[in-house]
Amino acid sequence: MHPLARILSVKLLYRYNLLFWLTLCLLQLIQTLSLTLSFDQAFLWIHVIRYPIATCLSYWILSHLVFDLYLTTRKIHLHVFIIFHMSASLGFGFVHKLLAYTSGLLLERLFLEQETKTWRELIQLWQQTWFDVVNPIAVYWMILGILLALDYWHRFRDQALRSHVLQHQLTEAQLQHLKMQMQPHFLFNALNTIAMMVRRHQDKPALDMLTGLSEMLRNNMSKKKKQLITLEEELTLVNHYLSIEKVRYQDRLHLEINIQEDTRQMLVPNLILQPIVENAFKHGVAHALDKSLVRIAAYYEQDQLVLEVFNSIDDSSQDWILAKSRGIGLGNTIERLLQLYRGKAKFQINEKEEGVLVRITLPAHSADTSRVLNLRED
C-alpha cells in the first residue's frame, strides 16, 4: 500500500482517484453531447478530444504529483505549508496547461487523420490564453483540500479509537489492582496483623493500619478514570498501600522514598507505580527471609521524568523474574505507555543479583501542559 493511502486510511485511494476523473470526464462528455443536440448540431468526437478527454487525463496524471507533495509536506509548519503549496499550485497550473495541450495533440494524431492544430498554433493559443491557469490552480487546491479533510478525519478517528483503548486499559488496570488488594491473602494478612496489634494493646498502630486499609480501598473504588494524574496523586495512593505493608513486615522491610520535589506536579499515567510496587512486594519482599529493601525514586534526567522501583532479592526469591512475573498488571502498564506516548516512553526491567529495578522514562509534562498528549478525560 502506498504511504499516503495508509496514512489517510483509504486502501484504494488511487483507484478512487482514477474513478473520479473518469466519471468527471464522462459527465462532461454527456454535457457536451446534450448541448450539441440542443442546438441541432452534429456531434463530432474531434470536438471532445482536447476537452474534456485530454484535460481530465492531464488532471489525473498531475493529481499523483499533488499526492506526493502533500505526503512530503503534511508535517511542516502551517505558514511554510501554505507558502509552499501556493507556489506549487501556480506551477501546477502552467504544467497542466502544457500537458493538456500536448496530450490533446498526441491523441488527435493517434485517432484522427490530421490534428486540428499544429504545434505552432498550440503555442500561440497557449500564449493568448495564459490566464486559463486559474482553473487548474483551483483544481489543485480542491485536491489538496480533499487530502487535508481525509487526513484530519483519519486523525480524529484514530484519536477516538486511541482514547477508547486507553480508557479500556485504565479500567482493566483499576479492576486488576482492586482484585489484587481484595485477594484473601492480602486482606487476611492485613486484618490478622490488625488483630494481633489489638491483642497486644497496640491501639494506635492498629487504628492507623485500619484507617490506611479503608482509605486505600475507598480511593481505589471511587477513583476517577483520568488517564493522567500528577505524581503527587499517584504517590498518595502508593503511600496508603505502603502504610499497610510497613506494619506487616516491620523489621523485615527497609523502605526508601527519594522523590525530587519539582517532579511531584509532573503528569504520569494513572496507576503507573501502584502495580509495580505491589509486584515488588508480592514477588520480592514476601519471599525474602532476610531484610528487604524497597526503593521508590523520581527524578529528572535530560529533561525527562524517570520513575524507579527497586526491590532486593535473595536466594529464596528467585521466582521474581520477568518471564514469570509479567502478568496483566505489568503487561497492561507497558501497553498503556505505548498508547499514551507513542514510542516516547521507556519501560525497562533490570534483573541483577542484588535485586530487580523497574525503570520508567516519560516525557516531562506538568499539569499546566496536560493537553500536550491530546487525550480526552472523562
N, C-alpha and C positions, 0 to 999 in steps of 0.2 A: 504494500500500500504506500502511495506517495505520502511524504511527511505532512503536507497540507491537508490531505484527506483525513489523515489520522488525527491531526490537531483539531480540525473542525468537526470530527466525529461524523463525517459523511463518506461512507465507504466508496460509493460510486460517483464521486464528485465530478470526475472528468467525463463520465458518460452523461451525467445530468447536464453538464455544460454543453456537450455536443447536441443533446436532445433539445436544449433551449434554443440554440442558434438555428437548428433545422426547423423547429416549429415556427420561429420568428420569420425565417425565410419563406416558409410555406404560406404563412398568413399574409405576408407582403405580396407574394405571387397571386394569391386569391384576390387581394385588394386591387392589384394591377389589372387582373383579368376582369373584375367587376367594373372598374372604371372604363376599361376599353369597350366592354359590351354596352355600358350605359350611354356611350357616345356613338354607338353603332359603327365602331371601327374594328378592323380585323386584328386579332391577337397574334403577334409575332414573337417567337422566342428570342429573337435578337434584341428585343426591347428590354428583356429582363436579365440578360447575362451580366451586364455591368451592375445593374441594380434590380433586384436585391441579391442575386446569387454571389457575385464577386465581392460585394460589400459585406455580406454575412460571413462569407468564407474568410475574409480578412479579419473581421472581428473575432471569429472563432480561433484563428491562429494566434492573434495577439493577446487573447484573453489568458493564454497559458503564460505569457510574459508577465501579465499583471499578477497571476497567482504566485509566480516565483519572486516577484518584487515584494509582494505582501509578506510572504514567508520569511524573506530576508530582513524586513524592516518592522515586523509586528511588535518587537520588544524594545525599540528605540524610544527616546524621549518624544513626547507628543508634538512639540513645535518642530523638531527635526523631521518627524514623520510627515507632518503636513507640508513643510517646505520641499522635502524630497519628492513627494507624490504630486505636488503642483508642477514641479519641473518634469517629472516623468509623464504626467498626463499631457503636457504640451508636446513632448517628443512622441508620445503615443498617437496624437492627432496627426502629425506630419507623416509618421511611418505608415499609419493606416491609409492615408490618402494615396501614398505612393504604392502600397501593396495592393490596394483595391483596384487602382488603375492597371497595374501590371498584371494581376491575376485575371482581370477582365479581358485584357488584350490576349493573354495566353489562351483563355477559354474560347474566345472568338476564333482564334487561329485553329483551335482543336476541333470546333464544331461547325464553323462556317467556312464557306469557300474564300471569303475575304473579310477581314476585320473592318468594323465600322469607322475606326480611327487609326491613324498611323502613330508611331512614337512621337513624331514632331507635333502632331495635333494634340496628343495627350499632354505633352509638356506645356504647350500653350494654354490648354484648358486648365491644367493644374495651377499655372501662374495666375490665371484670371479668376480662379475660384479658391484662392488660398484661405479665405475666411471660413470655408467649409470645415475647418479643423475644430470648430466649436462643437459640432455634433459628436465626433469621436472623443473629445475631451469629456463631454457629458457621459458618454458610454463608459469611459474609463472610471469615472467617479461612481457610476452606478455599480459596476463590478466590484469596486473597492468597498462600497457601502454594503453590498451583499456579504462580502467576505468578513467585514467587521461585525455585521449582525450575527452571522453564523458563529464567529469566534466568541463573541460575548455571550451568546446563548449557550454555547458549549461550556464556557467557564461557569456560567450560572448553574447549569445542571450539575457540573462536576462539583461545585461548591456545596450545592444542596445535598448531593449524594455523600460527599465527604463529611458534612455536618451530621447526617443521619448515621453514618458508620461510626463516627466518633461518639455520638450520643449512645449508640448501642453498646460500644466498648466501655464507656464510662458506667453505664448501668450494670453491665456484666462485672466490671471491677468492683462496684459497690456491693453487688449481691455476693460475689465471691469473698470479699472482705468481711461482710457481715456473717457469711456462712462459717468462715474460719473462726470468728470470735464467738459464734453460737455453738461451736462444736463442743461436745460434752467434756473433752479433756481440758479445754481451756476454762470453761465456766466452772467445772467441778474443782479444778485445781485452785482457781481464784477464790471460790466460795469456801473451799476447805481451808485455805490459808486464813481467810477472814475468821472462820470458826475457831481455828487454833489460837488466833490472837485474842478472841473474846474469852476463851478458856483461861488464857494467861493474863487476863485483865489488861491487855494492851488495847484499850478502848480507842485512843486517838488514831494510832496507825490503822486499826480495823475500820474505823469510820472513814478515814482518808481513802483507804483502798476501796471500800464500798462506794464512796462518792465518785471516785475515779472510774469504777466499773460502770456505774449507772450513767455517768456523763459521757463516757465513750460510746456506749450503746445508743444513748439518746441522740448524740451527734451523728452517728452513722445512719440512723433511721430517718433523721429529719434533714440530712444534708442536701443542699440544693444541687441540682445537676448542672453545675457550671463546669465548662471544660478547663478553664484556667482560674487559679486562685493564687493568692500571694503565698510565698514561702512561709510567712508567719502563720497563716491559717493552716497550712499543711503540718507545720511543726506542732501546732496546738493539738491536732488530732493524734499525732505521734506521741506527744507527751502524755496524753491520757493512757495510752497503751503502755508506755514505759513505766508510768507510776505504779501499775499493777505488777509488771514483771520485776521491777526493782524490789518490791516487797516479797515476791515469790522466791526469788533467787538470792536475795540479800548478800551474804558474804561471798557467794559464788560468782557474782557479777561485778565487773568494773565498767562503768559507763562513762564515755567521754562525748561531750557535745561541743563542737567547735563551729560556731556559726558566725561568719563575718557579718557585722551589724548592718552594713549597707546592702546586704543581699536579702534581707527579710521582706522587703517590699517588691522583690522581683516576682514575676509571674511564672508559675510552674504548673504542669498538668495536675489536675485534681487526682488525689490518691496515687501520687507517683512514688512517695517514700514509704508509705504505710505497708504495702505488701512486701517490700524489700526488707524492711525492719522485721516484720513478722517471720519472713523466711530465715533471717539471721538467727532468731530465737528458736524457731522450730527445728532447723537443721543443724544449728551450731551449738548454741548455749544449752539447749535441752538435752543434748547428748554428751556434753562435756562433763568429766569428773572433776577436773581442776577448775580453777578460777578462769572465767572467760572475759574477754574484752570485746565490747561493742562500741564502735566509734562512729558518730554521725557528724559530717562536716559539710559546710557550704562556703564557697569562696569564688573569687573571680580568677580567671586565667585567660589572658589575651582577649579581653572584652567578652568572654563567655562565662556563663554561670556553671559551676561544677558542683554536683551533689555526690557525696560519697557515703557509703555504708560499709563498714568493715566489721567482721566478727572473727575472732580467733577460733582455731580448731585444734583438737589434739587427736591422738591415735584412735580414740573411741568414737570420733565424729567424722570419719572419713566418708560417710554417705552424703555429705553436703558437697556434691559436685554438680556441675551444670547439667550433665546428661540425666541425672536423676531428679533434680530439684526444679527444673524449668517446667512448672505446671501452668495452670490457667493464669495465675497471678502474674508471673514474670513474662509469660508469652503475651498476655494482654497488654502489659506495660510496653513491651517492645513494639507491638503493632500500633498502639496509640501514638508513640513517639514518631513512628514513620508517617502516620496520617497527619499529625499536627505540624510537624516541622519539615516534611518533605526532604529528608536527607540532610538537614542542617543540625540534627541532634545525634549524639553517640551514646550507645549503651554498651558498657564493657564489664565483663566479669573476669577478674584475675584470680586464679587459684594458686596459692603459694603454700609452702609448708607451714607457715605460722598462721595462715587464715585465708579468708575469702574477701576480696574487695570488689564491691559493685560501684562503678563509676558512671555517672550520667552527665553528659555535657550538653548544655542547652544555649540557644541564643539568649542574651541578656535583655529581657523586655520588662520594663516596670509597669505598674498598674496604670500609669498615665498613657502608655502606648499599647493598650490592650487590643486595639484594632489592627495591630500590625499583622496578626495571623488571619484576620478577616473571618473570624468564627462567630457564628450566631449562638448566643447563650439563652437558654430558656429561663 
